[in-house]
């Protein structure tokens, strides 16, 4: 009886230790695996070139033609338009910018703005994140590839039962090829 009780205590102790190590491994795994988060873009993109086109004395319609509709307008502050832009992407720092256009009547009175990127700088931040490590070589056995017609087909058909193959087209690659 004593032997059975001691064996049960040892089995319980081993089980508790095993549970603790499984929990630690699960926590370690959860730190390594990160769920996918979509890119979140909110507001109007206002670049340095667009803001340079807005001048004091322009009408509201002119400003709206250049910058687009304001993200924030207030009934209580009818003389103020706010253009706010935020961009959140997984693995990259959040971008946040604000432009405030003040009006006197229907004309631009003043402009307050954060430091804005040029169009080229902004487009450069949109590029997808670089893949770490070498890309796998994409090869397929020649017997698995579809047959290609390299000669253009100029055959015309007068009968409705004959089929005419569409000429094959060669398109440039979608991404630049690295050398």
N, C-alpha and C positions, 0 to 999 in steps of 0.2 A: 504494500500500500504506500509506504514511504517512497519507494522507488518510482511509482506511478505519479505521485504528487511532484517529486523533483523533476521528472521528465516533462510534466505539464508546464511547470514554471520555466524550464529552459526553453521549451517550444514557444511559450508566450513571449519571452524575452527576445528570442531570435525574430519572431514575427514583428515585434515593435521596432526593432532595429531595422529590419527590412523595409517597413513602412516609411521610416524616416529617410532612408537612403533613396527610396523611390520618389518621395516628395522633393528632396533636394535635386534629383535629376530632372524632375518635371519643371521645377523652377529654373534650373539652368537652361533647359531646352526652350522655355518660354522667353528667356532673355535673348536667345540666338535667333528665334523665328519671329519675324515682324510681319504683321498683316499688311496687305496692300492698301494704300490710301490713295484715293483719286486726287487729281489736281483740282484745286478749288480756285476759280477766277471770279472775282466780284468787282463790279464797277466799270469805270471807263479808263482805258489806257490813254493817258495824256503824255506825249513826248515833248522834249525840249523844243523841237521844231514847231509843233502845234502851238505851244504856249507863246513862242516868239511871234506867231502870226496874229495873236490877239493883242489889240492895242487899246489904250484908254480912248474913250469916245465912240467905240463901236456899239452897234445896237445889240440887243439880246438875240435877235435872229442871226446876226453875223457870228456871234459867239457860238450859238448852237450849231451853225453850219460847220464851224471849225472843230469844236470840242465834242459835239454830240449833246444829247440830253443830259442834264445834270443828274447825278445819283440822288442828291438830297436837295429838296426845296422845301421851304417852310411857309405856311400861311402867316406866321407871326414875323418872319424875316423875309419879306418879299424882295428885298434889295440884295439878297445873297444867294448864290448858287455854289454848291459844293460838288466837286468831282473827286470821288474817292476811289482808289484802286488797291485791291489786295490780291496777292497771288500766293497760294500755299501749295508746295510740292514736296512730296516725301523725299527726304535726304537732301533738301536744299533749304537755305534760310528763307524765311517769309519776306516777301516784298510788300511794302505798304507805302502809298504816296497820296498826298492830298493837294488839291488846288481849289482855292476859294476865289470866286469872282464877285466883286462888290459893284452894285449898280447905283446910280443916282438917276432916278426916273427910268428911262429906257436905255441909258448909255452906261458903258463901263466906266466906273470911277477908280477902282484899284484892283490889283490882283495879288493874292498871297499864295505862294506855292513852295512845296518841298523841293529839294534837289531832284530834278527829273533826268532820266536817261535819254540819250538820243535814240532815234529809231533803230539804228544798227545795234546799239548796246542792249536795247530791250529784246530784239529778236535773238541776240546771242544767248540771253538767259532762258529762252524758250526751248533751246535744243535739249533733247532727251539726255538723261544721265548716261555717262559712258559705261560700257560693259567692262567689268574687271576681268582680266585674264585674256588669253588668246581665244579668238572665235573658232569654232569647229570648222573643219574643211567640209564643204558641202559637195559631196560626190554621189553619183548614182551609177549603177551598172548600165551600160549602153543598151542592153536588151529591155530595160525598164523605162527608158525614155521614149516619148512619142516620136514618130518619124517626122522629119522636117522636110518640107518642100522648098528647096533653095532657088528653084527657077520660078520666075513669076508666071502666073497662069493668065494668058490672054485669050483663052478659049471662050467663044460665045456660042450659045446654044439657041437653035430655033425651035426645038421640040420642047414641050413642057415636061416630058418624062426624063430628059437628060438633066443631070445635076452639074452645077458648075462649082468648083471649089473656090473658096475665097482666097485671094492672094495672101501669102504669109507676110506678116509685118515683123520687123525687128525694132524693138523699143529699147531706148537707153536704160541703163540700170537705175533703180530708184534711189540708191544711195551711192555716193562717190566710192570708187574702188581704191583702197589703200595699197600703196606699193611698198 
